[in-house]
């Protein structure tokens, strides 16, 4: 992890006392203008930044830090950062996550500003500007290409990533627990008496790490049980999905979203009379339909709240740059007991 220079480090370099350096940085006391300029130049050269929380503690309150509206940034990575990703792909629930960040960070006293650099070069320039303007932390709600930027450019900041991602990233991350969410859905279906389970899998191209977790969950759930786990590759082919459900006499469909629910219903298949239904993501359905469907409500908004809490702790403890040990905070979705997955009377 990056070791941010302290006031003692600066004083040692200049051969001055800590109080003298502290006053010189603030143009306070009886320090000459020439000495103040020398202190401030050395601080800029070393990359020294004042510990605002420590200053607040010396003043007897942390509230003054909150009132100062310390700036933090949300950097939204456009998809063109990753040439392998189609420009129209909707990979990240960025808006819900950022809304959570903005609310919680505001409650903690931070001023949040959002930026969308268009190229990696723009991102490098932006980081320099943010450093010059005193930004302390950066949230990354979409991180498909962050690792293309040199690690040292992140050294001045506390960084928290959140949401879905393409690959392993070098920062602490808050995300949805995809594997456990999928496993929970399959177990709900099994416990309620369903044995021929059609899983409408959604895979991104190229794959996200989430996709591998979704593929592993049904294998673990089936184990040695007498189940028929039918994996349908996509919900973009509704006629083929309907034909498969009828041909295989499927008991229940586990959908990635609510799309396959609409496909089955529009084809005349009665839910849950003919086929049970449960969805991994039901937040995009209209309110009337969403209230009927059994499934999970993803924690996107709460990812933002947890990310803001993590950021606050990192800034207070001066955790900057790329950590030596990366941590992941995973949040499971909330179960909604709709009417589409009733218990079956097994014979």
Secondary structure, 3 states (H helix, E strand, C coil): CCCCCCHHHHHHHHCCCHHHHHHHHCCCCCCCHHHHHHHHHHHHHHCCCCCHHHHHHHCCCCHHHHHCCEEEEEEECCHHHCCCCCCCCCCCCHHHHHHHHHHHHHHCCEEEEEECCCCHHHHHHHHHHHHHCCCCEEEEEECCCHHHCCHHHHCCCEEEEECCCCCCCCCEEEEECHHHHHHHHHHHHHHCCCCEEEEECCCCCCCCHHHHHHHHHHHHHHCCCCCEEEEECCCCCHHHHHHHHHHCCCCEEEECCCHHHHHHHHCCCCCCCCCEEEECCCCCCCHHHHCCCEEEECCHHHHHHHHHHHHHHHHHCCCCCCCCCCCEEEECCEEECCCCCCCCCCC
